[in-house]
Amino acid sequence: MQPAQPVTKRLAEAIDKLGLNVETIVGAHSPRIAKIEDLRRSLDINPVKVAQVSP
């Protein structure tokens, strides 16, 4: 799983602001399907830690 992109962060903010009960997210221009838990996990990923490489 990758860290959330800015557009994903805005989607999460809109879902929260509107109080929507979202279970599944389906991409309009891709075959990807994700659960709301996947979105929340991607928001929790620190991009700096993902980019670090072990020596």
C-alpha positions as CSV (number, residue, x, y, z in Angstrom):
1,M,0.0,0.0,0.0
2,Q,1.3,3.5,-0.9
3,P,0.9,6.7,1.1
4,A,-2.2,8.7,0.3
5,Q,-1.8,11.2,-2.6
6,P,-3.2,14.8,-2.1
7,V,-6.4,13.9,-4.0
8,T,-6.9,10.9,-1.8
9,K,-6.5,13.1,1.3
10,R,-9.1,15.6,-0.1
11,L,-11.5,12.7,-0.7
12,A,-11.1,11.5,2.9
13,E,-11.7,15.1,4.1
14,A,-14.9,15.4,2.0
15,I,-16.2,12.0,3.3
16,D,-15.6,13.1,6.9
17,K,-17.0,16.7,6.4
18,L,-20.2,15.4,4.7
19,G,-20.5,12.6,7.2
20,L,-20.9,10.0,4.5
21,N,-21.2,6.3,5.4
22,V,-18.7,4.9,2.8
23,E,-17.8,1.3,2.7
24,T,-16.4,0.8,-0.8
25,I,-14.6,3.2,-3.1
26,V,-14.6,2.5,-6.9
27,G,-12.3,4.4,-9.3
28,A,-14.1,6.1,-12.2
29,H,-11.2,5.7,-14.6
30,S,-9.6,2.5,-13.3
31,P,-10.6,-1.0,-12.3
32,R,-9.5,-0.4,-8.7
33,I,-11.8,-1.1,-5.8
34,A,-10.9,-0.3,-2.2
35,K,-12.6,-0.5,1.2
36,I,-12.7,2.6,3.4
37,E,-10.3,0.9,5.7
38,D,-7.7,0.9,2.8
39,L,-8.1,4.6,2.4
40,R,-7.6,5.2,6.2
41,R,-4.5,3.0,6.2
42,S,-3.0,4.9,3.3
43,L,-3.6,8.1,5.2
44,D,-1.6,6.7,8.2
45,I,1.4,5.8,6.1
46,N,4.3,8.1,6.5
47,P,5.8,8.8,3.0
48,V,9.3,9.4,4.6
49,K,9.4,5.9,6.1
50,V,8.2,4.3,2.9
51,A,11.1,6.0,1.0
52,Q,13.8,5.0,3.4
53,V,16.1,2.2,2.3
54,S,17.8,-0.1,4.8
55,P,21.6,0.0,4.6
